[in-house]
């Protein structure tokens, strides 16, 4: 979130073609408990944070994810993105 209180757009860090994969990750990685559910609105950058953290190994408990966990999650998302592009005929790597 900006200091002004305005939510950052997902397009600040993700490409438009990343959104379907990101939403699929969000749906699959959400836990069953209220604490493990993603409370952020679709289209906001804040919605991507828990998904990247979960991909990096964060369980949703025991504090906030650190920068190394977030980086590992981001790298995992990028690997998933490359894999998804391989499934598309003529996918551009």
N, C-alpha and C positions, 0 to 999 in steps of 0.2 A: 504494500500500500504506500502511496506517496505520502509525504508528510502533510499534505493538504487534506488527506482523507479520501482522495479519489482512488478507486481500484485501478490497478494496472491491467492493461489488456493482454490477453494471451498472445497476441501478435507481436508483443514486445520481445518475446524470446522464442516463439515457435512459428514455423511456416504454416500457412493455411492448410496445406495437405497433411500436416501432423495432427490436426484436430480429431479426425475419426479414430486414429490409433490411440491418441491420448485418452479419448473418452472410453474406448474399449478397455484400456489399462485401468482407468478409474473404476469402471464397473467391476472388473475382475478382482482388483486389489482391495476393494472396500471390505472391511471386516463386518462381523455380525453385531458387534457391540456399538453403542452410540458413539463411543470415543474413537472407534476405528472408521466411522463413516465420514465422508468428505462433505463438510457443511458449506463449501464455497460455491457460488453460482457458476454455471457453465459460461465459458468465454472469458473468465478471469484468470489471471496468472496465478492467483492464490490456489485455484483448483488443481493446478499441475504440481504444486509443491508436495502434497502428501503422496501423490503417485510416484514422483521421482524418489522420494524418501523411502517408500515401500520397496521400489525396485532396487534401491541401494541396501536393503536389509533392515530398515527400521520397522519395528513391530507396531508402533502407535502408542506404546507405553514407555515409561522410563525417560521422560524428558523430551526435548526437541531434538530433531536430527541435526547433526553437525555438518560442516562443509564437505568432509570426506564422504560421508554417506550420501549427501546430495549429488556430489560429483559422480560417485559410483552409479547412482540411479540414473543420472543424465546419460552416462555412457551406455548403460544397459538399454535405455530408451532408444538411443541412436543405433545400437546394434539391432534392436527390434525393427526399427524403421528400415534399415538396410535389408533385413530379412524379408520384410513385407514387400519392398520394392522388387526383390528377386521373384516374388510370386506373380507380379504383374508383367504380362508380356510386353517387352519393350521398355520395362522400367529403367529409368535413368539413374545410374549409381554415380 
